[in-house]
Amino acid sequence: MELKQIEKISKALSDVNRLKILQYMQKNQGKVECTHACNLLDLAQPSISHHIKKLVESGLINPHKIGRNYHYSLNHEVWDNYTLRLKNL
């Protein structure tokens, strides 16, 4: 994992709402639907989409389109590589 990727992930983790989304996903077998994220946080749907987009761009979560809706899952490989690289800095 390159330093640029570590920086991108670290920035994605710097927001409390993104951390709440990841925390919810961890408790929910590593998955979340966008509609559940809207119910989880007291934010408008465009704000939720922004936070999820940042998590997707960092590689921490993967999007899956099912019908008209998106579902997201944790990318355990990226998370494991990230934590390993932080330990070795």
Phi and psi in degrees as GROMACS dihedral restraints (atoms count N, CA, C in turn):
[ dihedral_restraints ]
;  ai    aj    ak    al  type     phi  dphi    fc
    3     4     5     6     1   -79.2    20    10
    4     5     6     7     1   157.9    20    10
    6     7     8     9     1   -61.0    20    10
    7     8     9    10     1   -33.9    20    10
    9    10    11    12     1   -61.9    20    10
   10    11    12    13     1   -40.2    20    10
   12    13    14    15     1   -67.6    20    10
   13    14    15    16     1   -38.9    20    10
   15    16    17    18     1   -62.4    20    10
   16    17    18    19     1   -41.6    20    10
   18    19    20    21     1   -62.5    20    10
   19    20    21    22     1   -43.9    20    10
   21    22    23    24     1   -62.6    20    10
   22    23    24    25     1   -43.5    20    10
   24    25    26    27     1   -65.7    20    10
   25    26    27    28     1   -43.7    20    10
   27    28    29    30     1   -60.6    20    10
   28    29    30    31     1   -40.4    20    10
   30    31    32    33     1   -66.0    20    10
   31    32    33    34     1   -38.7    20    10
   33    34    35    36     1   -64.7    20    10
   34    35    36    37     1   -32.6    20    10
   36    37    38    39     1   -83.7    20    10
   37    38    39    40     1    -1.9    20    10
   39    40    41    42     1   -84.3    20    10
   40    41    42    43     1     3.8    20    10
   42    43    44    45     1  -115.6    20    10
   43    44    45    46     1   131.1    20    10
   45    46    47    48     1   -62.5    20    10
   46    47    48    49     1   -34.3    20    10
   48    49    50    51     1   -67.3    20    10
   49    50    51    52     1   -37.4    20    10
   51    52    53    54     1   -68.0    20    10
   52    53    54    55     1   -37.2    20    10
   54    55    56    57     1   -64.5    20    10
   55    56    57    58     1   -37.8    20    10
   57    58    59    60     1   -64.7    20    10
   58    59    60    61     1   -39.4    20    10
   60    61    62    63     1   -62.9    20    10
   61    62    63    64     1   -46.8    20    10
   63    64    65    66     1   -64.7    20    10
   64    65    66    67     1   -38.8    20    10
   66    67    68    69     1   -63.0    20    10
   67    68    69    70     1   -43.4    20    10
   69    70    71    72     1   -62.2    20    10
   70    71    72    73     1   -43.1    20    10
   72    73    74    75     1   -62.0    20    10
   73    74    75    76     1   -40.9    20    10
   75    76    77    78     1   -61.2    20    10
   76    77    78    79     1   -38.9    20    10
   78    79    80    81     1   -75.7    20    10
   79    80    81    82     1   -19.1    20    10
   81    82    83    84     1  -111.1    20    10
   82    83    84    85     1    45.5    20    10
   84    85    86    87     1    57.8    20    10
   85    86    87    88     1    30.7    20    10
   87    88    89    90     1    75.2    20    10
   88    89    90    91     1    20.2    20    10
   90    91    92    93     1  -133.6    20    10
   91    92    93    94     1   155.1    20    10
   93    94    95    96     1  -157.8    20    10
   94    95    96    97     1   147.5    20    10
   96    97    98    99     1  -100.0    20    10
   97    98    99   100     1   150.6    20    10
   99   100   101   102     1   -58.1    20    10
  100   101   102   103     1   -38.5    20    10
  102   103   104   105     1   -65.1    20    10
  103   104   105   106     1   -35.3    20    10
  105   106   107   108     1   -69.1    20    10
  106   107   108   109     1   -35.7    20    10
  108   109   110   111     1   -63.5    20    10
  109   110   111   112     1   -36.6    20    10
  111   112   113   114     1   -64.3    20    10
  112   113   114   115     1   -37.6    20    10
  114   115   116   117     1   -73.6    20    10
  115   116   117   118     1   -30.1    20    10
  117   118   119   120     1   -69.8    20    10
  118   119   120   121     1   -44.3    20    10
  120   121   122   123     1  -106.8    20    10
  121   122   123   124     1   148.3    20    10
  123   124   125   126     1   -89.7    20    10
  124   125   126   127     1    62.1    20    10
  126   127   128   129     1  -131.9    20    10
  127   128   129   130     1   158.2    20    10
  129   130   131   132     1   -71.2    20    10
  130   131   132   133     1   155.6    20    10
  132   133   134   135     1   -55.9    20    10
  133   134   135   136     1   -41.6    20    10
  135   136   137   138     1   -61.4    20    10
  136   137   138   139     1   -34.4    20    10
  138   139   140   141     1   -67.9    20    10
  139   140   141   142     1   -40.9    20    10
  141   142   143   144     1   -61.2    20    10
  142   143   144   145     1   -45.0    20    10
  144   145   146   147     1   -60.2    20    10
  145   146   147   148     1   -39.4    20    10
  147   148   149   150     1   -61.5    20    10
  148   149   150   151     1   -47.2    20    10
  150   151   152   153     1   -65.3    20    10
  151   152   153   154     1   -41.7    20    10
  153   154   155   156     1   -65.5    20    10
  154   155   156   157     1   -38.9    20    10
  156   157   158   159     1   -59.6    20    10
  157   158   159   160     1   -42.3    20    10
  159   160   161   162     1   -63.4    20    10
  160   161   162   163     1   -38.7    20    10
  162   163   164   165     1   -68.7    20    10
  163   164   165   166     1   -37.7    20    10
  165   166   167   168     1   -67.0    20    10
  166   167   168   169     1   -46.2    20    10
  168   169   170   171     1   -61.4    20    10
  169   170   171   172     1   -31.9    20    10
  171   172   173   174     1   -76.4    20    10
  172   173   174   175     1   -17.4    20    10
  174   175   176   177     1    91.6    20    10
  175   176   177   178     1     0.3    20    10
  177   178   179   180     1   -71.2    20    10
  178   179   180   181     1   -28.8    20    10
  180   181   182   183     1  -131.1    20    10
  181   182   183   184     1   155.1    20    10
  183   184   185   186     1  -114.1    20    10
  184   185   186   187     1   135.3    20    10
  186   187   188   189     1   -87.8    20    10
  187   188   189   190     1   145.7    20    10
  189   190   191   192     1  -136.5    20    10
  190   191   192   193     1   118.7    20    10
  192   193   194   195     1   -87.6    20    10
  193   194   195   196     1   124.5    20    10
  195   196   197   198     1  -125.8    20    10
  196   197   198   199     1   106.4    20    10
  198   199   200   201     1    66.3    20    10
  199   200   201   202     1  -126.1    20    10
  201   202   203   204     1   -93.4    20    10
  202   203   204   205     1    -6.4    20    10
  204   205   206   207     1  -107.3    20    10
  205   206   207   208     1   154.4    20    10
  207   208   209   210     1  -105.0    20    10
  208   209   210   211     1   139.3    20    10
  210   211   212   213     1  -117.8    20    10
  211   212   213   214     1   150.5    20    10
  213   214   215   216     1  -128.5    20    10
  214   215   216   217     1   145.3    20    10
  216   217   218   219     1  -132.1    20    10
  217   218   219   220     1   149.9    20    10
  219   220   221   222     1   -66.6    20    10
  220   221   222   223     1   141.0    20    10
  222   223   224   225     1   -98.2    20    10
  223   224   225   226     1    90.9    20    10
  225   226   227   228     1   -63.5    20    10
  226   227   228   229     1   -32.4    20    10
  228   229   230   231     1   -64.1    20    10
  229   230   231   232     1   -45.4    20    10
  231   232   233   234     1   -65.5    20    10
  232   233   234   235     1   -43.5    20    10
  234   235   236   237     1   -60.6    20    10
  235   236   237   238     1   -45.4    20    10
  237   238   239   240     1   -63.2    20    10
  238   239   240   241     1   -42.8    20    10
  240   241   242   243     1   -64.3    20    10
  241   242   243   244     1   -39.1    20    10
  243   244   245   246     1   -62.6    20    10
  244   245   246   247     1   -49.6    20    10
  246   247   248   249     1   -65.7    20    10
  247   248   249   250     1   -36.4    20    10
  249   250   251   252     1   -63.8    20    10
  250   251   252   253     1   -44.9    20    10
  252   253   254   255     1   -64.9    20    10
  253   254   255   256     1   -37.0    20    10
  255   256   257   258     1   -64.5    20    10
  256   257   258   259     1   -39.1    20    10
  258   259   260   261     1   -63.7    20    10
  259   260   261   262     1   -30.4    20    10
  261   262   263   264     1   -96.7    20    10
  262   263   264   265     1     6.6    20    10
